[in-house]
Amino acid sequence: MKPQISLGIDPGSSSGNYAMLHHSAEGWEIQVTSFKNVTLAEFFQDLKDLAEECDVECVSEVVHGFPGMSTVAVSSFMRNMGHIEMALAAAGIPTRYVTPQTWMKYFGVKKEKDESKTVWKKRLREVLQQRIPEADVTVEQTDAVLIALYGKLTRQ
């Protein structure tokens, strides 16, 4: 039987990550990679290898442009998301899409209106540490791991 892996994708506007999450009798295994540290070909090869060796399901955060983003930034952001989606499809990995509000609500967290991004990200990391105490990830990596965990916990 192939190990069941949950892949979480936080495309991010400039600091996106993907997290592979597996739970076994030995505990949680977490591997997080930043998109800025891999080429599209390397990302696809990771996915292809993963799909051959494991039972993988992906959950990707829904993305869109944000007020104040330039048209160049939005087009680059969406092109990168298209590359991610095509790599997942080519590797044969089933993918579900989730809004940030949906996965955050699942974990019982909501960003306060006046809360700074730094405080918010630290709070999300605390939520992850409550669920997976051994998770040794940065605040920048937390979203991808929480999305992967959401995927694992809501897998059909």
N, C-alpha and C positions, 0 to 999 in steps of 0.2 A: 504494500500500500504506500502510495506517495505521500510525503508530508504535506499538510495543508498550510499554505502560505497566504497571508493577507498582505496585499501591496497597497500602500496608501500614497497618493500623490497630492502634494501641495505645490501647484505650478508656480506660485509666487510671481511677483512682477520682476524681481531681480535676484531673489535668493530662494528659488524653489528647491524642493527636496523630494526624494522618494524613499519610502521606508518599507522594508520587508520585515514582517512580523510572523513569528512561529511560536506556538506554545507546545511544549512537550512535557514529559514526566520530569525532566531535568529543570524545567522553568522556561522563562521567556528568552527567545533569541531575537535581537533587534539589530538590523543593519540599515543605516541611513546613508544615502549618497546625495550630494548636492549636484544639481544639474550643471552648475558652473564648473564642476570638476570632471565631467565626462562629455565625450562627443556624442552626437546622435547615434553614430555607428556603435559605440561602446554601450550606450543605453539599450539599443536594440539587441545587442548580443547578450547583455545581462538578462533581458526579458526572455529571449529565445532559450537560453540555458535554463532559466528558472522554469519555464513552461514545460521543458522536456523532463526535468527532474522532479517537479512538484505539482501538486494540485493548487493552482493559483487563481485567486479572484482579486480584482483591483477595484478600489474605490478612489475616484478622483474628485477633487473639489471642482465645482463649477466656477468658471472664471468669466470675467468681463472687464471692460475698461472702467476706470474710475474717474470721477470729475477731477480735472486738473492735469490728467495725463495728456501728453502731446499725441497727435495722430501717429507719429513715428513710433512712440513707445507702445501705443495700443496695437499697432500693426505688428510690431516685433513680438509682443506678448502673445497675441493670437496665433501668429505663425509658429511660435514655440509650442503652444498648446496643440496645434495641428500636427506637429512632428511627434509629440508625445502620443496623441491618439492614434496616429498611423503606426507607430512602433508597437503599441499594444495590440492593434488589430492584426498586424502582420505576424506577431508572435502568437496569435490565437488566444490571448488572455481576455476573458470576459471582464467587462468594466461597467461599474455602476457610477453614476454621478450624483454628488450630494452638495447641497449648498452649505456654506459655512454655518448658517443659522441652524440647519438641521442637525449636523453632527455635534455642534456646541450644545444645543438644547438636549440632545441625548445624554450628554455628560453633566447636564444641569448647570451650565455656565452661560453667562451673558455679559457682554462688555458694557460697562457703565458709560454713560454719556461723557463724563468728564475724566474718565480713566485714561492715563497715558498708555501709549503702545508698549512701553517697557514694563509697566506694572501689569498690564493685560497679559503679555506674553509670559511673565513670571507666574501669574495666576494659572494660566493654562498648563504650565510645566508642573505646578503643584498638583493639579488634577491628574496628570499622567503619573506622577510619583505615588499618588494614593492608589491608583489602579495597578501600576507595575513599579513597585518600590526599587527594583534593581535597574530600572531604565536609566542609563547614563547618557543623556542626550542634552544638547544645548537648547536654549529657548528658540533658536531659529529652526531646529529640527523637530520640535515638539508637535507642530500642527500635522506634519506628515505621519508621525507615529500615532497620534490620536485618530487621524483619519483611517489608518490601517487597523487600529483597534476597533473603531466603529464598524469597519467592514467585517472584521472577525466576529464581533458580537451580534451583528445583524444579518449574517450570512444565511441564506435560505437553505 
